[in-house]
Amino acid sequence: RAVVLAGLTVRPVPGRIPALVGPSGAGKSTALAALVGALPADAELTGVVTGDLARTAYAAQAPHFATETLHDELALAGAHPDAAVALAAELGLAGLLRAPLAELSPGEQRRAAVARALARVDAGAELLVLDEPTAHLDADSAARVRAAITARADRVATVLVSHDAETLALADERVAVAAGDAGDAGFATHPPAAAAPQPAEYSAAGAAHLPAGRVAPEERIETTASANPTLRPWRALRTVLAASPWRWVGASAMAALAIGLGLALTAVSGWLIVRASELPAIMYLLVAIVGVRFFGLGRPVARYVERLFAHDAVFRATDALRLRLWRRLAAQGPAMRGLLGGGATLDILVTEPAELREQLPRVIPPIASGVVAVTGVGVVATILAPELALVVWLSLFVTVALAGLGGLLAARGAGGARVAARSELVRRMSALGEAAAELRGGGLAPAALSGIERAGERLAHAERRTALASGVGTALALAGCAGLAVAAPVLAPAAMPVSTVAVVSLLALALVEAVDGVAAATRRIPVLHAVLARLAPVLETPETIDGVRRLHAPVERIDLDGICRVLPDGTPLFAGVSGELTTGRTLRIDGPSGSGKSTLLAIIMGSIAADAGAVRADSIPVADLERDNWSQHVAWCPQEAHVFDSTIRGNLLIGRRRDDAPTDAELAAVLERAGLGGLLRELPDGLATRVGSAGRAF
């Protein structure tokens, strides 16, 4: 175990703001986490932290959220609706109260985290802890944050960490946290220093300026994305089934055969019992006896083969679906922030495909086999007892219609509600795990757990409604088939053989399984529709922009020519963005938080297509280039760094293709260039050191 901090003493009081200063990695964020009780479970803390941890407010360096919107997050922090609106306006977030937090830019998320902490202060918190509160912010947004902090400084004890000179100027004292070995770490108090001078020049070919925030929603642009929303889920279904269409056909055929053999077994055995009671010669019964044995043995075999086909088909379908979803998420990069944050990715890649895996085998084969079985019984009844044909057909039609429609109507609202409630619960649980430290540090854990309990109650209510729909459909199926079985002997002519009447009645009773299967399948259609509707937007997103041209030399010039990007709802994000970049020069993309800078980077990298304009590499449109070819010319360093739970070497190797893997010497060299050479030399295992989940081992 490494000692991160030693001998640190901070006594924050209202009216004075101490700031922890020091180089990255010195332990400033660790100190803040210790103040609010947000240290990892395996951390060892010595010394004393005094104060009421239930009355703290905390904005972490990498913000996470337990709910989906800023409005809900502020309510979680104790803000009343009017106060939430005022606080959002104070930080320039008035138009984003109901927007999904996962879709906000890093700068907007930063302000949302600060707003949550300030809401806690307004609700009575006594300690405000801010870790890089103005990171990723433009000048205007940073000024708003600083003004909000200053306005509350006299009534709350505040501690902050920041590398921004203007934010550090808010501090009344500075506690220096020295980097290096813990035994040499020193902590001293210093008066505030003047703001560090900024570089006067930078090597730039120019600047591409984005508009100040999102364009007003009423300024719509017609796009091809506005497809008929009713058709989208069924197009998604075709995509899913296309992975193994003939297996679905085979599963449906074997399901129909299994039900048919069961019906034949019931009919022949019934005929055999009635006919045997008349004491005919044994020769008249031998064929029926053999048939009973054949149908009795064939039914479980057909059912087993049907299960093999169905399970094989659905596993292939969901595996192919997950790969398609993953490739689309990976290809879109920063342009799909809404699906990359919180528990959305877990929901899309795991929960929704798992729901499809449960529903598809219980919808497609039962409906297909049920229709075949009902039709078969009607045809057999018409041949054996034409006098009862009208009654049989009418009864079967009414029974199937009532059972199917009754169950469908009963489950219509419940199915979609269950999918939505389950998705909400999964996302909330995942978000709760990611934001656990901030929830503990900000005193929000009890309120967040209450939200989880309410989501669980909504899911339980939807499950009860679904069970009720199941009971309604089964009851209607049983009542209709039993009614036909009773009505057949009553309505049959006196001259009709008893054995024939028995066959018709027993076929009606045996048909309960098929009709109930159809009813159960129709009850699942709303659930299937709801799941497909959630997956359709991702499935319809182009997997990648993949042209046919290739670059055979290093790129010397990149041009942005009138780039325009339109949001899925038709709202323009930015338009007419132009700029140029040549080798050895820098192009600065400038604009306030939320104006689309990361989206523009995604367009330049070829992850998404521009709605108008073009990005050209040496005069060749990037959209015309092969994806793999263009990706060899691009290196991306996102705002929100992520490291995998692997070794340092493993995390660095993904930066190059497998056939061009760097050597350990090259890896050590790039770490040295990034300022991590000293850290590498101190690690006993060097490049083989595991970094832990999200880098928490350091």
DRENBAVO-531775 format. One record per residue (C-alpha): x, y, z; residue in three letters. Coordinates in steps of 0.1 Angstrom, whole numbers, plus 5000, padded with zeros to 4 digits. Last residue first. Example, Ala and Ser with C-alpha at 12.3 -4.5 7.8 and 13.67 -1.06 7.14 Angstrom:
2
513749895071SER 512349555078ALA 
This chain:
698
496750474914PHE 494750154916ALA 491650344907ARG 492550364871GLY 488950324859ALA 489049974873SER 492649884883GLY 495850014868VAL 497649684867ARG 501449714866THR 503049514837ALA 504549834823LEU 506749864853GLY 506249584878ASP 508149754907PRO 506550094899LEU 508850394906GLU 510350414871ARG 506850424856LEU 505850714879LEU 508950914869GLY 508250864832GLY 504750984836LEU 505251334821GLY 503451254788ALA 506751254769ARG 508150994794GLU 505050784790LEU 505650804752VAL 509250684757ALA 508250394780ALA 505850274754LEU 508450294726GLU 510950094747ALA 508249834754ASP 507849794717THR 504849924697PRO 502349694680ALA 502049754642ASP 500349434632ASP 498049464662ARG 497049814653ARG 498150094676ARG 496650284705GLY 495249964720ILE 498849884731LEU 498750164756LEU 496050024779ASN 497649674778GLY 501049804787ARG 499749994817ILE 498049674827THR 494349594826SER 491149734841ASP 490749974812PHE 491650344813VAL 489250624804HIS 489950994799ALA 487051224797GLU 488151504774GLN 488951274746PRO 492451204732CYS 492051084696TRP 494750984671ALA 493750974634VAL 495750884603HIS 495250504608GLN 491550574613SER 491350694576TRP 492350354562ASN 490250154585ASP 487150364576ARG 487750354539GLU 487650704526LEU 484750874507ASP 483251024539ALA 486651184546VAL 486251394514PRO 489551394494ILE 491051734490SER 494151644510ASP 491851524538ALA 488451684532ARG 485651734558VAL 482451814541ALA 479352044541GLY 475851944552ALA 474451684575ASP 477951594585ALA 478551214588ALA 479551044620ILE 482650874632SER 484751014604GLY 487351174628MET 486451514615ILE 482751444622ILE 483551314657ALA 485651634663LEU 482551844653LEU 480451644678THR 483051724705SER 482852094697LYS 479052094696GLY 477952424712SER 477252254746GLY 479952444765SER 480952764747PRO 482852774714GLY 486252744698ASP 487852474677ILE 491552564675ARG 493452444645LEU 497052374651THR 499952384626ARG 502852144619GLY 501051984590THR 498152184577THR 494752264591LEU 491852454576GLU 488552594589GLY 484852614582SER 481752574603VAL 478552674583GLY 476052524607ALA 475852424644PHE 473452214665LEU 470452244642PRO 467252114657THR 465551834637GLY 464851604666ASP 467851384658PRO 470251684661LEU 471451854629VAL 475151914622ARG 476452144595CYS 480052174582ILE 480652454557GLY 484052324544ASP 486452194570LEU 489752134553ASP 492551904563ILE 496051934548ARG 499251734548GLU 497951374552VAL 500651114552PRO 500650904520ALA 498550624505HIS 495050754514LEU 492350514504ARG 489050544485ARG 486050314488VAL 483950484515GLY 483050364550ASP 481150604573ILE 480450354601THR 477650154617GLU 475050394603PRO 472450454630THR 469350254623GLU 470249994649LEU 470850264676VAL 467550434670PRO 465750094668ALA 466849964701LEU 464350144723ARG 461550084699ALA 462549714697LEU 462149684735VAL 458749854735ALA 457449644706HIS 458549324722LEU 456849424754VAL 453749524736PRO 453849184716ILE 454148974748ARG 450348954754ARG 450048844718THR 452348554725ALA 450348454756ALA 447148454736ALA 448648244708VAL 450047994733GLY 446647994751ASP 445047904718VAL 447647624712ALA 447447474747GLU 443647494748VAL 443347304715LEU 443346974734ALA 439847064747LEU 438547144712ALA 440146824698LEU 438546624726LEU 435046754716SER 435546694679VAL 436946344685VAL 434146264709ALA 431546364684VAL 433146134659THR 433145844683SER 429545904691VAL 428645854655PRO 426446134641MET 422746024637ALA 421546234666ALA 422946554650PRO 425646734670ALA 424647054688LEU 424746914723VAL 427746694717PRO 429746994702ALA 428647254728ALA 430647104757VAL 433847094738ALA 433147434722LEU 432647584757GLY 435847424769ALA 437747584741CYS 436247924746GLY 436547914784ALA 440147794784LEU 441248064759ALA 439448334778LEU 440948234811ALA 444348214797THR 444148564782GLY 442748714814VAL 445348544836GLY 448248664815SER 446849024815ALA 446748994853LEU 450348884854ALA 451349184833THR 449549414857ARG 451449254886ARG 454749304867GLU 453949664861ALA 453249724898HIS 456549544906ALA 458449764882LEU 456950084897ARG 457849954932GLU 461349894921GLY 461650254907ALA 460350384940ARG 462950184959GLU 465750314936ILE 464550664942GLY 464650604980SER 468250484975LEU 469150814959ALA 467551014987ALA 469550815013PRO 472850844993ALA 472651224988LEU 474951335017GLY 477351494991GLY 480251264999GLY 478150955000ARG 476451044967LEU 479751154952GLU 481350824961ALA 478450614949ALA 478150794915ALA 479150494894GLU 477250244915GLY 474150454916LEU 474350504878ALA 474350124874SER 471350094897MET 469550384881ARG 470150244846ARG 468849904856VAL 465850034874LEU 464950274846GLU 465149994821SER 462949774843ARG 460450044846ALA 460450124809ALA 460049754800VAL 457349704826ARG 455450014815ALA 455549904779GLY 454149564788GLY 451549704813ALA 449949944789GLY 449149694762ARG 448949394786ALA 445249394791ALA 444549494755LEU 446849224742LEU 445348964766GLY 441849044755GLY 442849074719LEU 444448724718GLY 441948544740ALA 438948724723LEU 440248664688ALA 441348314694VAL 438048224710THR 435848404684VAL 437648234655PHE 437547894672LEU 433847914680SER 432948034645LEU 435047754629TRP 433647484652VAL 430047604649VAL 430147634611LEU 431847294608ALA 429447104631LEU 427246944603GLU 430446884583PRO 431546644610ALA 434746444600LEU 435946664571ILE 434847004586THR 436146904620ALA 439546814605VAL 439747154586VAL 438847344618GLY 441347154638VAL 444047224612GLY 443247594612THR 443547614649VAL 446847414648ALA 448347624620VAL 447447954637VAL 448847824670GLY 452147704654SER 452848044639ALA 451748244670ILE 453648004693PRO 456848004671PRO 457148384669ILE 456148514704VAL 457648294731ARG 460948234713PRO 461248614707LEU 460448724742GLN 463148594765GLU 466048664741ARG 464549004733LEU 464649084770GLU 468348974772ALA 469049194742PRO 467449494761GLU 469249424793THR 472749364780VAL 474049604753LEU 471349874755ILE 470849864793ASP 474449834801LEU 475250124777THR 472550334793ALA 473650274828GLY 475250614833GLY 476950744802GLY 477750614767LEU 474250604752LEU 473450974757GLY 477051064746ARG 476450934712MET 478451184691ALA 481551124712PRO 482250784695GLY 479750694668GLN 481750394656ALA 482050234690ALA 478350264697LEU 477550134662ARG 479949844665ARG 478549754700TRP 474949754687LEU 475849534658ARG 477849304680LEU 474949284705ARG 472449214678LEU 474548934663ALA 474748764697ASP 471048824702THR 470148674669ALA 472448374672ARG 471148304707PHE 467548344695VAL 468048104665ALA 469847834685ASP 467247854712HIS 464347834688ALA 465847544667PHE 466847344698LEU 463447404715ARG 461647294683GLU 463746974682VAL 462646904718TYR 458946974710ARG 459146744680ALA 460646464701VAL 458146524729PRO 455246484703ARG 456646194684GLY 456445934712LEU 452745994720GLY 451946034683PHE 453545714674PHE 452145514703ARG 448645654697VAL 448945584660GLY 449945214666VAL 446745174688ILE 444645354661ALA 445945124634VAL 445344814656LEU 441744914665LEU 439644764636TYR 441744444637MET 440744394673ILE 437244314662ALA 434744564676PRO 433744584713LEU 431644904713GLU 433745034742SER 436745004720ALA 435245274697ARG 434945524725VAL 438445454738ILE 440045454704LEU 438345764693TRP 439545944723GLY 443045804718SER 442945914682VAL 441846274690ALA 444146324719THR 447146184701LEU 446346384669ALA 446046704689LEU 449446634706GLY 450946544672LEU 449646874658GLY 451047074687ILE 454446924682ALA 454246964644LEU 453347334648ALA 456247384672ALA 458447204647MET 457347434619ALA 457847744640SER 461347634651ALA 462247554615GLY 461047884602VAL 462948064630TRP 466047854621ARG 465547964585TRP 465748334594PRO 469048324613SER 470648664616ALA 467748824596ALA 465548794627LEU 467249094644VAL 467149314614THR 463549224606ARG 462649314642LEU 464449654639ALA 462349724608ARG 459349634630TRP 460449874657PRO 460950164632ARG 457550134615LEU 455550324641THR 458150594643PRO 457650684606ASN 460950834596ALA 462051184608SER 465751104602ALA 465451214566THR 465851564577THR 463651884578GLU 465352154597ILE 463752314627ARG 464352654643GLU 461752614671GLU 464352434692PRO 466552744696ALA 470052674684VAL 472352504709ARG 475052704726GLY 476953014715ALA 477752924679PRO 480952734669LEU 484152914659HIS 486752734639ALA 490052894646ALA 493152964625GLY 496252784613ALA 497552794648ALA 500852784666SER 500152944699TYR 500853284712GLU 500753484744ALA 500853194767PRO 498853274799GLN 500353444829PRO 499753274863ALA 497053454883ALA 498553634913ALA 499253434944ALA 496953374974PRO 498653375007PRO 500453055017HIS 499752765042THR 501952465043ALA 501752095037PHE 504851885030GLY 505251555013ALA 508751405018ASP 507551085034GLY 504751055009ALA 507251024981ASP 506651274953GLY 504251564949ALA 503851834975ALA 500351944986VAL 500352314992ALA 497552455013VAL 496452784999ARG 494653065018GLU 491853315010ASP 490953124979ALA 488853294951LEU 492053364932ALA 492352984927LEU 489353014903THR 491053284883GLU 494253074881ALA 492552754870ASP 494352454883HIS 491652404909SER 490952234942VAL 488352374966LEU 487352395002VAL 484352595013THR 482752645048ALA 479252775041VAL 477453105049ARG 479953365038ASP 481053175007ALA 477553154992ARG 477753434967ALA 481453364960THR 480653014948ILE 477853134925ALA 480153404911ALA 482853154904ARG 480452924886VAL 479153214864ARG 482653324856ALA 483552964845ALA 480552964822SER 481553294806ASP 485253194802ALA 484452854787ASP 484352554810LEU 486252224807HIS 487352254844ALA 485652524864THR 484752324895PRO 488052144897GLU 487151954929ASP 484652154950LEU 483952074987VAL 481152275003LEU 480652215041LEU 477652325061GLU 474752195040ALA 471452365046GLY 469252325016ALA 470952614998ASP 474252435003VAL 472852114989ARG 471552304959ALA 475152444955LEU 476452084953ALA 473851994926ARG 474652314907ALA 478352234908VAL 477551884893ALA 475352044866ALA 478152294858ARG 480552014852ARG 477951824832GLN 477552134810GLU 481352144805GLY 481551774797PRO 478751824771SER 475251714779LEU 473751394765GLU 474251194797ALA 472451454817LEU 469251404797PRO 467651744791ALA 464851844815ARG 466752124833LEU 468752214801LEU 467252544791GLY 468052714824ALA 471652584825LEU 473552914826GLY 474752874862LEU 472353124878GLU 469553004855ALA 469952644868ALA 469852784903LEU 466652984897ALA 464952684880VAL 465952454909ALA 464752704935ALA 461352714918ASP 461152334917PRO 462352284953HIS 465952194958ALA 466751904982GLY 469851754965ALA 467651484949LEU 465451754935ALA 468551904919LEU 469351574903GLU 465751524891ASP 465851874874HIS 469251804860LEU 467951494843THR 468751124843GLU 469351044880THR 472250914900ALA 474851144884PHE 478551124879HIS 481051414879PRO 484851354873ALA 486551614895GLN 483951564922ALA 481351824933ALA 480551774970TYR 478051924995ALA 478151815031THR 475551795058ARG 475251425063ALA 478951405069LEU 478551605101ASP 481951745111GLY 485351615122THR 487851425102VAL 490451275125VAL 493851105118GLY 494350785100THR 492450675068LEU 493050345051GLU 491550305017ALA 489849975007ASP 486350115007ALA 487250394984PRO 487250744999LEU 484050954998ALA 483751055035GLY 483451425028VAL 486951535040LEU 488551215028ALA 487351274993ALA 488851624994LEU 492251485005ALA 492151224977THR 491451484952SER 494551674963LYS 496751374964GLY 499951484946ALA 498951314914GLY 498651644894SER 500851914908PRO 500052104939GLY 497352334954VAL 494652264980LEU 492452584983ALA 491252735016PRO 488152945013ILE 487253175042ARG 483853315051GLY 482453005067PRO 485252785082VAL 487552525067PRO 490152375090ARG 492652185069VAL 495451965083THR 497451725062LEU 500051515080GLY 500551255054ALA 498851195020LEU 499150924994VAL 500950655014VAL 501250354991ALA 500050005000ARG 
